[in-house]
Amino acid sequence: MGLLRRSGPKLPPLVPVPPIAELPPAKLQASARYLGTVDEAGERVVGQSLAAKSSTRLSLSAEALDVIRIAGSFRIPVPALRGARRGERFGGKPVRDLLLVRWTHDGRDWETGFRMEAARSVRDVAKAPLGSGTAAVRPEVDVWVRTISKLARTHSHHESRTEGNA
């Protein structure tokens, strides 16, 4: 039925990721699986390659969450972030280590799902509990949730104070 689906409103271009050499210093970085983006009604967002599941590198800085992927990289600027949460299901399917990022683009509220991958660096393995092997190295989804939510709150609070002084 996908071929007969009516096309919805055309999506405005997403914010592009700057060249890798020009990315701002990252607060957090991780490998993840991009699962998709849904709108406030829970409908999958199609267009701008947002429907394509793919391997992803996430880089969170004071400027933006950069979603770097072969299927189409995009940037979520900090002013567009609305928060994040840990989830258990995306698209009706159970997902382990699910990070859900809420954001807005062109006046629309969206939520994007990422299945976070376990860290694979020597340093991360060294931080794992003794005797646990590498299998115990779990993605730090809660750290991502707290950091993204704090950035969103701080920016929102800063905006409201700036508007109040105008």
N, C-alpha and C positions, 0 to 999 in steps of 0.2 A: 504494500500500500504506500510505501515511501515515495514511489515515482508519481503517484497521483496526489500526494499531499500538497495542499495549497501553500504557497509561500507566504510567510507572515511579513510583517513590516521589515523593511531593509534595516539591518543593523549598521549603525555608524562605525567607522573604523575604530579598532582598539588602539590604545596607546602603545607605540612600539617600544621594545627594549633597546636601550642604547648599545653600541658595540661593547663586547665583553671587556675590553681594555678600559672602557670609560664607565663601567658600573661603579656606583658608590660603594664604600666599605660596607660589608655585610654584618648585620647583627647576628643573623642565623643563615645557614645554608643547609640544604638537604636534597637527597634524591627522593623522588616520589613518582607515583603513577597518577597522571591527570585522568579523572574519571568523567568530567563533564561539568557543565554549568546549567543551573535551572533558574527559572524566574520565580517571582513571589507566589505564583500559583502552582509551583512544582513542575512546570512544563520545561522540558529540555530546550535549551537555547541552541538553535541551529544557525550556522553562518559564522563567518570569520574564523573558521576551523574550530569553533568551540565545542562541536559535537564529537570531535576525533579524540578517542582515548590514546594516550601516549606516555612514554617515559618522559620525565620532567626533572629539571633542576630548579629548585626554588632558592631565591636569594632575597632575603628581607633586609632592607636598609632603612635609614631614617627618611628616605625619599619615597620608597615604593616596595611592593612585592613584585619581583621580576619572575615571571613564569617562562622558563627557557625550555623550548621543546622543538623538535623537528617539525611537528605538525602545525606549528605556528606559535611563535613566542609572543607574549604580550605583557604589559606592565599594568599593575593596579597601583596608581599613585596613592600615597597615604591619605590625602583628602577624600578619596573614594572609599576607603576601608570603613566598614561599619562594625567589624568585630570578627571573632572566630569562635568555634566551638568544636569539641570532640563529638563525633557521631558514631553510630553503629550500623546505619543503613544508608545507601545511596542508590537511587534508581530502583528501589524496591528490593535490593539485594544486600545481604549482610556484608560489611566490609570491616576488616581488622585495621586498626591504626588509622582511622579516618579523621582527617582534618577538613572541616567545612569553613570556608572563608566567605563572609558576607561583604558585599561591596555594591557600589552603584555605578552605572554607566549610562550616560545620556538620559538621566532621570528615571532609569529602571533599576529596581533592586534585584540583585542576583546572588546566588550562592554557588560556589565552586567547590567540588570535592576532590581531595587528593588522598590517596592511600600512601602514607609515609613509609619509606623503606628504612630498614635498620641501617645504622651507620656502619661503614665498612673500613674506617681508617684504623690504623694501629692504636692511635690515642683512644679512640672510642672503645675498642676491644679491651684496652688496658683498664678502662674505667668500669668494666663489667664486674660483677661479684666474682670472687675467686671460685674456681672449680666449676664455673657455669659454662665455659666454652663460649663461642661466638653466638650461639643461638639465643643467649639471654640478653644480648644487646638489643634493646627495644628502641624504636623511634621515640623521640621526646615530643610527642604530640602536645602534651600539656604545656610545655615550654613555648611552643609555637602559638598555642591558643592565648596564653597570658601575654606574650610579647605583641602579637597582632592587636589584641583587644586593648592593650595599654596604649599603643600607637594611635589607634582609632579614637579612644577616649581623650587622650592628650590633645590630639589635633582638633577634635570637636569642641573641647573645653576652650582651647586657644581661640578658635573661630568665634565662639559665642562671646568671649571677653573682648575681642577685637571689634565685633559688631556693636557691642554695648558702649564702646568708647567713641564710636563714630557719630 
